[in-house]
Amino acid sequence: MRKIITLIIVLSVFYGFSQTKELDSLSIQLAFETQDSLKVKTSLKLIKSLYELKDYDKAMKYVIESEKLSSNIDYTSGVAEITYYKALIYAEKSDYINAINGYNKAKALYKKLNDTLNVARVNNSIGLIEIKRGNYAIGLQYALASIKELEKKRLQKDLSLAYGNVANAYYNMGAVDKAIEFNLKANDIQEQLRDVKGMVRSNIQLAELYSRKNENRKAIEYYEKVLAEATADSLRGRIYPKLGSEYLKFNDFDRAAKYLLEGLDINRKSDNKVGVLMALNNLGELNLQTNRLVLAEQQLLEAGTIAKSINNKPELLRYYKSMIALDSTRGKFDKAFAWQREYYNLKSSLQNAKHTPDSNANNLDFNPDFEKELANTNTLDPVSNLSNPEPVAFDKFKLIFYGLLAALAIVSTFLILIYLKRNSNIKYTQELEEKNLKIELQNEAFAEQTKHLENVNNVKDKLFSIVSHDLKDSLSSINGFIDLLKDGSLSREEFDNLIPELSENANNASLLLFNLLNWSKSQMQSLEPKPTLFDIQEVFEEKVRLIEQRMENKGIELIDHSLRDFAYADRSMFEIVVQNLLANALKFCKNGDTITISNHISNGSCIISIADTGIGISKQNIDKLFKNSSFTTVGTNNEKGTGLGLSICKELVELNHGKIWVESTVNVGSTFYVQLPKTRPA
C-alpha cells in the first residue's frame, strides 16, 4: 500500500514538474519572439495552459497584454481567441455579466472569420452560463445551436459538455423524455473518455428521471451504476436513501431497509441532515407498510423535526402524508385530519411558489431564429427615448397630488375592509370544511365496520342454513342406521346392502363439513397461502385413494395421465381444490363412465385437468358455477351438495395467482382446468 501511495505522489510531482517545465518553456519562447503575431500565438498557448491549471489571475494578466497587442496589429483571429478565454475566466469566477459580454464579442469575431466551430463552442459556453443562472429555455437554445457543428467535427469533450447542458436544461424544464435522451448521449461519450465525474452526474440524473416516469427498475439500475463508481461516503450517503426508496416502491422491504439503514448511518456520521431526513422518511414509510407502527412513528417524528429545522418543504410534505396514513391506521381520525390540513396548506403554498417557466419553455426543439427573438426582447422601450413633457404650474400639480392622495386613502380603507371581511369568511369556511371532513372520515369508518358486520352475519346465516338442512340430513341418516344396528333389527343381508348408502352419507357429511370450514375461513378473510414447490402427481395419488372405493361402488373407471411435475402454490389449498373437483366428477358420473386426470406445462405454468364423461353442464348453469352462491344440483345417485365447493376452489386458486375454468357439453361430459405458476410470481 505504501509503495502505491509513494508512486502516486511521485507521478503527481512529475506531472506538476512537467507542466511547470512547459510553462517555463513557453515563457522563454515568448520573451524571444520578434514578430507580434507569433507573440500572440505563444501567449495564447500560455493562457490555455494557465487556464487548465486553474491559475486564472496569472492567465488574466497575459490576456490583457495579448488583447492590446492583437488589437494594435489588427490580428482578428487572436483577438477572438483571447476574448473567448477572457470570458471563460470570468465564468469560472462567477462574473456572468462580463462572461456573457465576452462570449458575444468573441462570437461576433468568429462569425466575421466564418469560424463555425468556434461559434459552436461559444454558444455551448453561453448555454452553460444561462442554465446555471436558471434561464433554461434560453440556455437550451444556445446548447442546441452548438451540437450540430460539434457532432460534425466529432469533438468528444465539447460534445459531452453540450449534451450535458441540453440534458440539464430539459431536466429543469420538466421535459423528461428529452432529458433522458441527451443524458444517454452524454453518458456514452463520458464512458469513452472515462470521465467518472461526468458519468456519475448523468447516471444520477437518469435515475431521477426514470423515477419520475415510475420506471423504477431502470432508476435502480442507474443508481447502482453510480454506486459502482462511488468511493466517497458523501456520494453513497446521497444515493442510498434514493435507492432504498425505489426498492420500497416494489415492496422489496429487505433491500429497501438495507440501503436506507446504511444511508442513515453514513449521513448521521457526516451530519448530512438532508440525507438523514430522506432516509428517516423512507424508513418511516417502510415500517408503516410492515405494520411496525411504534418504530414508524419514532422515525417520522424525527424526520419532521429535521425537515422543519432545515426548511425542506418537499420532505416535510412527505412527512405529513405518512403521518396521515399512520394515524388513520390507528383509528385516530382527529389527528389524521389535523395532519391532512397541514399537508394541503403546505402543498398549496408549494404550488403557488413554484417557479414560473420562461415564455419559451414550451419550445423544446431548436429554433434557428432564437437569437433574433432575444435581441428584439432586449431592445429599449421606445417610451424611454421620448423627451420630457413641458412642466405644468406648481399649484395645479400640488392640487392633483393631494387629490390622488385622498383617493388612495379612500381606496386603501375600502380594500382593508374587504380584506378583513374576506379573511373572516375564509376562516368560517375552513372551520366548516374541517367539520365536514371529520364527519366524512367517521362515516367512512362506520360504513366499513357495518359492511364487515353484515358480511360476518351473512356467513353465520349461511352456515346455520346449511348445518340445519344438508348436514343434518346426512347425520340423521347415519344416526338412524346406528339405532337399527343397536336394536338388532337388521339381518346380515340387510346390513351388507345398507353399507354403501351409509358410506355415501358419511362421505357427503365429511366433504360438506370440509367445504363449510374452508368457505367460512375465506369469508372471514383469514386464509393466507403459504406457497412451496410440490409434486402435482403426489397430490393426485393421495386424493384418488380417498375415492377409489366410491368409484368402484358406482362402477366408474379412472384413467390416470398425470405426470411428475412441480407447481409453486399452497399445497394444502391445492389438495382442497383437487378433492372437490374429483368429488364433483364422481357425483355426476353414471355406471360405466370414466374420470381422466392429467397435467402438462403451458407458457411456464402448470395446467391440471379433471375430465369426466358424465351428464355435463348446461350453458346457463356454467355461469353460476364459480359464484359465491348456493347454486347446486343433485348427483346421478341423488347425492346432495351445498353449492360452495366450486366457489371455494376459485377463491383458493386465485389466492395462489392461478385460474380455474370449465368446458362442458350436456350428456357428453365436463373438463375442469386449473392453471398454477411454476415459480414465485413477479
SEDREN-545974 format. One record per residue: y, x, z of N, C-alpha, C in turn. Coordinates in steps of 0.05 Angstrom, whole numbers, plus 5000, padded with zeros to 4 digits. Layout:
<pts>
YXZYXZYXZ ...
</pts>
This chain:
<pts>
497650175000500050005000502550175000 502550395017504850575018505350704991 503150774977503450904951504850724931 504050454932505250264914508250234919 508950214945511850184953513350434944 512150664948513550914940513950924910 511850834895512050834866514350644857 514550404869516650214862519350334867 519750474890522350594897523050814877 521050974870521451194850522351074823 520850864814521550744788524350624789 525050494812527750374814529850584813 529450804827531351024827531651144799 529251174785529251284758530751104739 530250834742531550634725534550644729 535350654755538250674762539450924751 537851144754538851404744539251404714 537251274700537351264670539751104661 540350874676542650714669545250864674 545351004697547751164703548151384682 545951504674546051714653547051604627 546151354620547151224596550151174597 551051074620553951024624555551274622 554551484635555951744633556051844604 553951814590553851894562555851744545 556051474550557951314535560851384542 561251444568563951524577564851784563 563051974562563652234548564152194519 562452024507562751964478565451834473 566251644491568851514488571151714489 570951904507573052104511573452274486 571352324471571552504448571852354421 571952084422572351934397575251974387 575552014361578252054350579151804335 577351654322578151414308578251174327 580451014324580850794343578550584341 577650534316575450334313572950424327 572350684325569950794339570250784369 572750824379573250804407572650514417 573550314401573050034408570049984409 568550084390565650034389564250154413 564950404419563750544442564550404468 567050314469567950174493566449914497 565849774474564249534475561449584487 560249804479557649874490557749914520 559950044529560350084558560649814572 562249634560562749374572560149224575 558449224553555849084554554149194577 554049464579552349594599553349524627 555949534631557049464657556649164664 556748994644556348704648553448654656 551548794643548748764651548148874679 549749074686549449184714550949024734 552448814725554048634742556348784755 557248994743559649134753562049024737 562848774745564748624729567548734731 568348844754571048954757571449194739 569549374739569749614721569749524692 567949334686567749244658570449114649 571848974668574348844661576449054654 576449284667578449494661578049594632 575549624624575149714597575849484577 575349234585576049004568579049004562 580749044583583649024580584649244561 583649494565584549724549583549684520 581049594517579949564490581249334475 582049124490583448904478586048984465 587549154480590149254470589749414445 587749604446587349784424586449624399 584549434403583549274380585849114367 587649004384589848854373591749024358 592249274368594149454355593149534327 590549574324589549664298588549424281 589049174292588248924277585248924271 583648994292580749004289579648734299 579548534281578848264288576048234301 574148374289571348364300571248464328 572748684334572748804361574148614380 576448494371577948314389576148074396 574647964377572947734382570747804402 569448034399567248114417568348164445 570648304447571848364473572648104487 573947924472574747664483572347514494 570147524479567747384488566647494514 566547764517565647884542567547834565 570147824558572147764579571647484590 571047294572570447024581567847014597 565847174589563347184604563847274633 565547474636566147584662567647374679 569547234667570947014681568946804690 567046744673565046534680563346624704 562546884704560946994727562546984753 565247004751566946994774567846704781 566646504766567246224770570046144764 571446304747574146244738573846094711 573045834713572245684690574545624670 576945604680579245544662579745774643 579946024655580246264638577846314620 575446244631573046284615573046104590 573745854594573845664571575945744551 578245834560580345924542579346164526 578046354540577046594526574946524506 573046344513571046264494572246134469 574145954473575445824450576846024431 578146224443579546434427577446594412 575246674426573146824413571846664390 571446404394570246244374571946214349 574646194354576446174331576346424314 576146654327576046914313573346934298 571146854311568546864298568446684273 569646444276569746264253571346394230 573546534237575146664216573446884202 571747014218569947224206567447104194 567146834195564746694185562146794198 562346854224560146964240558846724255 556946594241555846344252554046394277 552846634278551046694301552746704326 554946854325556546884350558046624357 558646464337559746194342557646034359 555146054351553045914365552746014394 552946284398552846394425555146294442 557546284431559846194446559445904453 558545734434558045454440556045424463 553945584463551945584484553245644511 555045844512556345924537558145704546 559645574528561445354536559745124547 557545074534555744854543554844904571 554145164578553245224605555345174625 557845244619560145204638560644904642 560744754620561244464622559144324638 556644404635554444284650554644354680 555444604686555844684714558044524727 560144454711562444304721561844004723 559543914713558743634714559543474690 560643614669561343474644558843484625 556843324632554243354619554243274590 555643064583555642974555557043184537 559243294547560643504531558943754529 557943844553556244084553553844054535 552643814534550343764516551043804487 553343704479554143734450554544034443 555744184461556144474455553444614453 551644554472549044684472547444614447 547444354440546044264416547144394391 549844444391551144564367550144854363 549244984385548445264382545545294374 543945094378541045124376540045184348 541145044328540145074300540345364291 542745484296543145764287541345954302 541045914329539446084345536446074337 535545834330532845794321532345944294 534445934277534246064251533846364255 535346484274535246774279532946854298 531646644310529446694328530246874352 532546824363533546974386532446844412 530246954422528746834443530346794469 531847004478533346984503535546774501 536946784478539146584475538046304472 535746274458534446014455533545904482 532446084499531446004525533745884541 536146024540538445924554539445664543 539445644516540445394503538645154509 535945194507534144984513534444894542 534745094560535145034588537644874593 539944954579542444804582542144514573 540844474550540444204539538744034558 536544154568534744014586536243934612 537844124622539344064647541343834643 542643834619544543614613543143344612 540943344597539343094594538343004622 537443194638536443134665538542984682 541043094681543142974697544242714686 543842674659544742424647542542204649 540242274660538142074663536442024638 536742204617535142174593532542334597 530542194610528142334620526542454597 525942294576524242394555525442634540 528042624536529442854523529443094541 529843054567529843284585527043414586 524943254585522243364584521743524559 522643414536522243544510523443824510 525943854520527344114519526444304541 525544184564524444364585521844484575 520244334560517744444549518244664529 520344624512521144834493522045094508 523745054529524645274544522345414558 520445264568518145374583516445544565 516045464540514445614521515645894517 518345904513519646164508519546334534 520046204557520046344583517346474588 515146344580512546454583512146704566 513246684541513046914523514647154534 516947094545518747304556517947394584 516047254596515247294624517647274642 519347064637521747014653520846834676 519946954698518846804720520846604732 523346694736525346524748525846274730 525946324704526346104685524045914685 521546024686519145854686519145684711 519745794734519845644759521845414757 524245484746526445284744525545054726 524445114702523744904684521244744694 519344884707517044744717517744544740 519644624757520544444778521844194766 523544244745524844014733522843834718 520843964705518843804692517243634712 516543754734515143604755516743364765 519343404770521043184779521342974758 521543054733521842864711519342694708 517042814708514542664706514142474730 515142564754515042394777516842144773 519142184761520941954755519541754736 517841864718516441684699513841574711 513341644736510841554750508341674737 508741894722506342044712505742264733 504542174755504342344779502342564775 500242524758498342744753499742984740 501542924721503043144708504943274727 506243104744508043214764506643414782 504143334790502543514807501943774792 501143754767500443984751502744184750 505244094746507544274744508344384771 508144224792508744324819506744554826 504144514818502144724824502644974807 503744944783504545174767506745334782 508645194794510745324809509545484832 507645354847506445484870504845734861 503745734837502245964827504146204824 506746154818508646374815510246424840 510046234860511746254884510746464903 512446644911511846844931513546804956 515946694953517746664975517146404990 517346415017516946185033518945965027 521346045020523445845015522645664992 521445784971520645624948518245444955 516345564969513945404977514745174996 516645235013517645025031519044805016 520244864994521544654977519544494962 517344624953515344484935513344324951 512344434974510144294989510744004995 513143935006513543645012513543474987 514543574964514543424939511643384929 510043604930507343584921505743394939 506143414965504843224983505542934977 508142894970509042624963507542514939 507042684918505642604894502742524901 501342684917498642614925498542354941 500642314957500842064973500841824955 502141844932502241614913499541544903 497641734903494841674895493041594918 494241574942492741524966490641744972 491341984962489642224968490742344994 489942215017491242275042490642555052 488242655046487442925056489243135044 489443135017491143335004494043295010 494943045011497742995018498343105046 496643055065497043155093497143465093 495343585078495243885078497843995069 498943905046501444015035503843945052 503843695063506143615079506243765105 503943815118503943965143504744255139 503744375117504444655111507444675105 508544475089511344475083513044435108 512144265127513544215152513644475168 511444615169511244865185513145075173 513145115147514845325134517745255138 518445005134521244915136522344925164 520544865184521444895212522045185219 520345365209520745655215523345755202 523945665178526345755164528745585170 528445385188530545195196531845065171 530144995152531044845128530744545134 533044435142533044155151532343955129 533144015104532443835082529443835078 528144065078525244075075523743945098 524743985123523543855146523743555143 526143455135526643175131524743045111 524443175087522643065067519743055077 518843275090516143285100515643065121 517543025139517142825160517142545149 518942485130518942215117516342155104 515242355089512642305075510342285095 510342455116508242435136508342165151 510742065156511041805169509841595151 510441605125509341405107506241425105 505241675105502341725104500941595129 502041655152500741555177501141255179 503241145168503640855167501440725150 500840845127498740735109495940765121 495540975138492941005150492740885178 494840715185494840565209495140725235 496140975232496741135256499741085263 500240855275502940755278504640915298 503441005320504941155340505941415329 504141565315504841825303506941775281 506541565265508441505243511241455255 511341305277513941245289515341505299 513841685312515041935321516142095298 514642125276515542285254517942155240 517941885237520141745224522641765240 522441735266524841745283526142025282 524542235281525642505278526942535251 525642425230526742435203529442295202 529642055215532141905215534442065228 533842195251535842355265536842585247 535042725233535842945216537442845193 536542625180537942515157540842435164 541242325187543942255196545642505202 544342705214545842955222546843105197 545243105175546043255151547143075130 547242815136548342615118546842605091 544242615093542542595069541842305065 543442165048543241875045540641785031 539741925009537241834997534841845016 534642055032532342065051532741875074 535341815082535841615102535041345092 535441295066534541035054531541015056 530041225050527141225052526241175081 527741295100527141255129527340965136 529540825128529940545134527740375122 526940435097524840285084522140305099 521540555108519040595123519140445150 521440445163521740305189521440005186 522339895163521939605158518839555157 517439725142514539685140513139715167 513939915183512739975209513039735228 515439635231515939415250514839155239 514639115213513438875202510438875208 509139115205506239145211505739085240 507539155258507239105287507938815294 509038665275509838395281512538375295 514138595295516738595307518838535286 518938275279520638195256523638215261 524438195287527338235293528238515286 526638715295527238995288527039045258 524938925246524638965217527038855202 528138635211530438515198532938705202 533238815226535438995231535339245212 532839355209532539585191533139495162 532339255155532839155128535839135122 537339055142540239035138541439315134 540539505150541439785147540739885119 538339815110537339915084539139805062 539639545062541239425040544139525041 545239555065548039655067548239935054 546340115062546440385051545940385021 544040225012543440214983545840124967 547339924978549739824964551840044962 552240194985554240404985553540634966 550840694963550040904945550440814916 549940564910550340464883553340454876 555040394895557940384890559040664886 557940864901558941134900557641304878 555741174863554341324842556241424821 555741674811557441794791557541634766 559941564757560241424732559941614709 558141564690557641754668559941774650 560142004634562242044615562141824594 564441784580564541574560562541634537 561841894534560041974512557141994522 556541904547553941954558551741814543 552341604529550241464514549541604488 551241794480550641944455548842184462 546242154458544342354466543642554444 544542494420543942674397546442824389 546043024373548343204365550243044348 552843074355555042944340556643164326 556443204300557843424286560843424290 561943184296564943164299565843164328 564043254346564743224374567243394382 567643624369570043794375572643654367 572543524344574943374335575643154354 573543014364574042794382575142894409 574043124418575143244442578043334439 578643444416581443524410583343284411 582443064400584142824399584642714427 582542724444582942614471584742804488 584943054480586543244496589443264487 590243124465592943134456594843004476 597243094477599242994496599942704490 600542554511601442274508604142274494 604442134471606942144457609342044474 608841884494611041784511612442014525 610842234531612042454546614042604529 613942574502615842714485618442564480 618542324490621042164486623242264504 625742254495627942334512628442124533 629742204556630242024578632241804569 631941554579633941344572636641404585 638541274575641241304586641241214615 642741364633642841284661644441024664 643540854683644840604689646640624713 648240434718650040444741648540454767 649440604786648040654811647640404827 649740234829649539984845647439794834 647439774807645439604795642639694801 642239954799639540074805638740024834 640840054852640340004880639439724886 640739524872640139244876637239184867 636539294843633839264833631739384852 632439614863630639754881630039594905 632139484918631739324942630239064936 630738944912629338704904626338754901 625738984888622939054885621639114912 623139234930622039304957621339044972 623238844970622738594984620338454972 620138454945617838324932615238454940 615338724942612938874950612138804978 614038774996613438695024612138425026 613238235010612037965010609237964999 608838104976606138124964604138264983 605138474997603438615015602438445038 604338285049603738105071601637895062 602037795038600237595026597437715023 597337965013594738095008593338155034 594838225055593638275081592338025093 593837795090592737545100590137475085 590137515058587737455042585437635051 586137895056584038085064582738005090 584437925110583437845136581637595134 582637395117581037155113578337215100 578537395080576037465065574037605084 575137785101573337925120571937725139 573537525148572437325166570237165152 570637095126568636945111566137115106 566537375100564337555095562637575120 563937605143562537635169560837385175 562037155170560736895175558236875156 558736945130556536935111554237115118 554937365127552937555135551237455158 552637325178551137215201549236995192 550136825173548436615163546036735148 546536945132544337075117542337205136 543337325157541537445177539737235190 540937005197539336795210537236685190 538136645165536336535145534036725139 534636985138532537185133530537205155 531637175180529937185203528036945203 529136715197527436465196525336495174 526236615151524336645128522036825135 522637055149520537235158518537095177 519636935196517936795215516236595200 517436445181515936245166513636365150 514236605138512136745123509736815142 510436915166508336985185506736745193 508136515199506736275207504936175184 506036185159504436085136501936245133 502136515137499836685134497736625155 498736585180496836525202495536255197 497136055188496035785182493835795161 494435955139492535985117489936105127 490136315145487836445155486136255172 487536095189486135905206484735685190 486035595168484835405150482335505137 482435765128480035895117477735905136 478435985161476336005182475135735188 476935525189475935255194474135155172 474935215146473235135123470535265125 470535525132467935675135466235545156 467535475179466035345201464835075191 466434905178465534645168463134685149 463434885131461334925111458735015125 459035195145456635285160455235055174 456834885188455634655202454234465183 455534415159454434235140451734335130 451534595123449034705113446934715134 447734805158445734825180444634545187 446434335187445634075195443933935174 443934025148442433895127440134075118 440834275102438734435088437034595108 438334735127436734895145435134725164 436334495171434934305189432334195176 432534135150430234025135427834215136 428434475129426334675127425034715155 426734735175425634795202424134545213 425034305206423634055215420834045203 420634125177418034115164416134315177 417134555183415534765197414734665224 416534545239416034445266413934225266 414034045245412033835243409233945238 409134145221406534265215405334395241 407034525257406134655281405134445301 406534215302405733995320402933895313 402433865286399833765277397633965285 398234225282396234425290395634415320 397834375335397634365364395934125373 396233895360394733655367391833655357 391233855339388533865327388033645307 390233545295390033325276389333415247 389233675243388733775216385933895213 384633825191382033955185382534225172 380434385170380734655158381734635129 380634435114381434405086384334325084 385234135102388034045101389834285109 388934435128390534675137391034865114 388834925098389035105075390834995054 390734735050392434605029395434615036 396034595062398834585071400134865074 398435075075399635345079401735415057 401235365031403335435011405935295016 405735035024408234885029409634995053 408135065074409335185098410635455091 409235615075410335875067412935835051 412935635033415435585017417735505035 417135325055419235235073420335475089 418535645099419335885114421136065097 420236115072421736285054424536175049 424535905044427135775039429035805062 427935755086429535775110430636065114 428836265109429636545112431836615093 431436545067433436615047436136465052 435836215061438236055067439836185089 438436265111439736395133440936655125 439436805109440437065098443037035083 443136835065445536785049447836685066 447136515086449236405103450736625119 449136805129450337035145452137205127 451137275104452837445086455237295076 454937035069457236885059459336855081 458536795106460536765127461937035133 460437255131461737515135463837565113 463137505088465037555067467537375070 467137125079469436935082471237025105 470037155126471637255148472837525143 472437625119473637875109472738115126 470138125133469138345148467138515133 466738455107464938615091466338865081 465239095087466339355078464039505065 464139555038461939705026461939995035 459440105037459140395043457440515021 458740584999457240674975455840944978 453440954966451941204965450441204938 449341434931447541434907444741344915 443541154901440841064908439341004882 436640994885434940954862434540654858 435240544835435040254829432140164829 430340344818427540264816426340214844 427140374864426140344891426840064902 429339974897430139714906428539494893 428139514867426439314852423639294865 422439534870419739534881419539394908 421539444926421639324952421939024950 423738924934424338644932422138484918 420838614898418638474884416338434903 415738624921413638594941414038344958 416638274964417238044981416437774968 416537764941416037504928413337504912 411737714915409237734900407437494906 407137424931405337204939406336944928 409036904930410136654920409836634889 410136854875409736854846406836784839 404936894854402136844849401436554854 402636444876402136164882403235974860 405436054848406735884828405735944800 404036154797402936224771404936344752 406536534762408636664746408036964744 408337074720407737354714410237524716 410137764728412437954729412038174709 414038224693414038454674416038654683 415138894690416939094702417639304681 420039304671421039514653423139694666 423039694693425139854707424540154704 426740304705426640604703427840724728 427040974733428341124755431141204746 433141084759435941144753437641094778 440041224779441641214804444241064799 445040904819447740774818449240854843 451940834841453640904864454840644875 453540544896454440294909453240274937 453840054950452640004977449839894972 447840044981445039974975444339704987 445139655012444339405025445539165011 447939195001449238974986447738924959 446939144946445439114921442738984926 441439044949438938924956439238614959 441538534971442038244974442238114946 443738244928444038134901441338104887 439738324888437138314874435338104886 435338074913433637884926434437594917 437037544916437937274908437237214879 437637414861437037374832434037334827 432337484842429437444839428637174849 429837094872429136834884429936604865 432336634852433236434833431336414809 430536654798428736654775426136514782 425036574806422536454815422836154818 425236074828425735784834425635614809 426735724787427035564762424935634741 422735764749420435814730418135614736 416535564715414235384718411635554715 409435434720406935564717406635674689 406035944687405636074661408136214651 410436174664412936314656412836604665 414736764655414937054662417637124673 417737324691420237444700420237734692 422437824679422538104669424838254683 424238484696426438644708426738904692 429238984687429639234672432339344679 432839594671435439724675435839944654 438339994646439040204627441940304632 442640514617445340634620447040554597 449540474602451440394580454240484588 455440664571458240764576458540874605 456641024614456841154640456340964664 455440714659454840524680451940444680 450940344702448240234704448239934697 446639844679446339564673443639474682 443539284701441039174712440738894702 438338814693437938534684435438414696 435538154703433238004713433137754695 431037744678430737524658428337354665 428537094659426236914663425936734639 423636614636423136424614422936144625 424636094645424635834659426135624644 427235434660428435194648431235234637 432435464643435135524632437335374646 439835424637442235314650443935194627 444934954631446734834611449434974611 450834944588453335084584455434994605 455534734611457534644631456934734659 454334784665453634884692454135184696 454035334673454435624675457135694687 459235534680461935584690462135534720 460235384732460435314761458835514778 457235694765455335854780456536034801 458636194792459536414809461936334826 462636074825464935984840464135934869 466135954887465635924916465435634923 463235504913462935214918460035164925 459434914930456734844938455034734915 455634824891454034724868451234844869 449234664867446434754868444734544854 442434634845440434444833437734514845 435834314844433234364856431534514836 429534664847427734824830425534664817 423834804804421634664789419634534808 419434634833417734514854419434374875 421734274867423634144885424734324907 424834594901426034774920429034724923 430034724948432934674952434434934955 437134914953438935144956441535054968 443235254974445935194985448135214965 447635344943449735394923451435644930 450535784951452136024960451136284948 448636284940447336544932448836694910 449536564888450836704866453736774872 455136604888457936674895457936924913 455836944931455537194947455037434929 453237394910452537614891455037714877 456637534867459137604853460937764871 461337664895463237804914462138084921 459538114926458438374933458638574910 458038474886458238654862461038744858 462938564860465738634855466838824877 465838794902466638974923465739264916 463739294900462639554892463639634864 465839514855467039584829465239524805 463739304808461839234786462438964774 460738864757461038604744458238464744 458338194744455838034741456337814722 454337754704454637534685451837434677 451837214663449337084656449336994627 447037004615446636894588444236704590 444536454581442336254585442236054563 439735964557439335744538437435544551 438135284550436435084562433635084550 431635074568428735064560427835324547 429435534547428635794536428636004559 430635994576430736184598433536294603 433736454624436236574633435936874638 438137024633438237304639440837364655 440537464679442837544695443137844693 445637934688446338224686448138304708 447638554718449438674738450138954729 452739014728453739284720454839424744 453939664750454939824773455640104763 457640234777458340514769456140714777 456140934762454241154769455541364787 458141364787459641564804461841414818 463141564836465441444851467641374831 468641124831470741044813473341194818 474841244796477341394799479341234815 
</pts>
